[in-house]
């Protein structure tokens, strides 16, 4: 029985020592994971997940101040895992946003070609329609240039917003129906 008692005391002592200081290794892992999530644009593409991870890390400090190192360990692990999730979601969302922006670039380029073909005729559009079409083509070309710059800078959402508005505008002038979700593969 004394052997069992010594084992129990040893396990209790090890548990006490393991929880006698803050879990700094896990804290640093969480900090690194949050920094990586920010670098992956989680603030833009996974803001809720990033905030949850940051909040858990902030609560870590309060747990350490209260010498509740088990809670601090749990919070550091929660922050680390949440940051990993934020980085993963941000990567997926960013890739989807890039794909959408590139698809919209292609759609607007095709609409500009259609508008230019209509302007060249035959038949030529009425003068008022031709003037509106020329203005729309110029505007669309400027939007395309700006959107390409934004895509190159990985600003996919603003590029997509500008392209969507321009596509709608030129479709109205060309008297084309709006693209449907089914046509776009959704």
N, C-alpha and C positions, 0 to 999 in steps of 0.2 A: 504494500500500500504506500509506503514511503516513496517508492519509485514513481508511482502515479502522481503523488502529491508534488514531487519535484518537477515532473513534466508540466503539471498544471501551473505551477509557479513560474516556470521558464516561459511558457506560452503567454501568461499574463504579463510578465516583464517585457517580453518582446513586443506585445501589443501596445504596452504603455510607451516604450521607447519609440515605436513606429509612429505614434501619434503625439510625440512630445515636441515636435517642431513642424513648422509649416511645410507643406508639400511644394517646395520651390521648383523641383524638376517639372512637375505637372503644370505649375503656373507658367513657367517659361515656354513649355510646349503650347499652352493655350495662347500665350502672347504671340508666338510665332505663327500659329494657325490663323489667328485673327489678322495679323499683318498680311499673310498670304491671301486671305479672303478679300481684304481691301485691295490688294494688288490685282486680284482677279475681277475687280469692279463689282464686288458684292454690294457695295453701297447703292449702286444703280440697279443691278439685276436681281439681287436677293436681300433687300434691305431689312426685311423682318427677321430673317435667319441671322443676319449679321448683328442686328440689335440685340437679339436674344443671347447670342454668344457674348457680346460686350457687357450686357447686364449681368450675366452669370459671373464674369470675371470681376466686375465691380463688387458683387456680393462676396466674392472670395476675400477681398480686403477686410470686409466687416467680420467675416468668420474668423480670420486670422487675428484680428484685434480682440476678439472674444476668446481666443485660444481654443476655438472649436475646429481643430485641424481635420477631423473627419469630414465635417461639412465643407471645409475649405478644399479638401481633396475632391469631394464630390462636385463642387462648383467648378473647379479647374478642369476636371474631366468633361463636365457638361459644356463649358465654354470651348474647350478644344474640339469636341465632337460637333458642336453647333457650328463652329467656324469651318470645319471640314465640309459640313453639309452646305453652308453658305457658299463656299468656294465652288463646290460641285454644281450647285444650282445656278450660280452666276455664270459658270462656263457654259452650261446648257442653254440658258436664256440668252446669253450673248451670241452664241452660235445661231440660235433661232432668229434673233434680231438682225444679225448680219445677213442671213439667208433671205429674210423678208426685204431688207433694204436692197439687196442685189436683184431680187425679183422685181421690185418696183422700178429700179433703174432700167432694167430691160423693158418693162412695160411702157415706161415713158418714152424711151428711145423709139420703140415701135410706133407709138402714137405720133411722135414728131415726124417719122418717115411717112406715115399715113397722111398727116396734115400737109406735108410738103408735096406729096403726090397729088393731093386734091388741088393744091394751089397751081400746080403745073398743068392740071387738066388732062385731057378733055373729059367731061365738060368743065369749063372754068366756073368757079362759084361766083355768085353775085358780088359786086364791089364791096358792099358792107360786110358780107360774110368773109370775103378774102382779107379785108383789113383786120377783122377780128382774129382770123386764123394766123396772119403774119405776126400780130402782137402776141398771140398765144405761143407760137413757135419760138419767138425770141425769149419770152418768159420761161418757157420749158427748157430751152438750152441753158439759160442762166441757172435755173434750178438744178439741172443735171450736173453742171460744173460744180455748183456749191455742194450738192449731195455727194458727188464723188470725193470731194475734199473731206467731207465729214466722214464718209465711209473709210477713207484712208486713215483718218484720225481716230477711228473706231467709235465714232459718235453715231451709232446706228439708229437709235430711236429718233433723234432730231431729223436725220436724213429721211427716214421713212415718213415722218409727219409731213415734211415739206413735199416729198414726192407724191404722197397720197392726195394732198390738196391740188397739186398741179395736174395730176392725172384726172381728177374729177373735173377740173376746169376745162381741160382740152377735150375731154370726152363730151362735155355739154356742147361745146362749139362744133365738134364733129358730128354731133347728134348720134352718139354711140351709147348703147346701154352700159350701165355700170357693171364692172366685173363682179361675178358672184363668188361666194365662198366655195361652191362646188367646183367652179372652173379653176380656182387657184389651188385645188387639192386639199381643201379643208372639209 
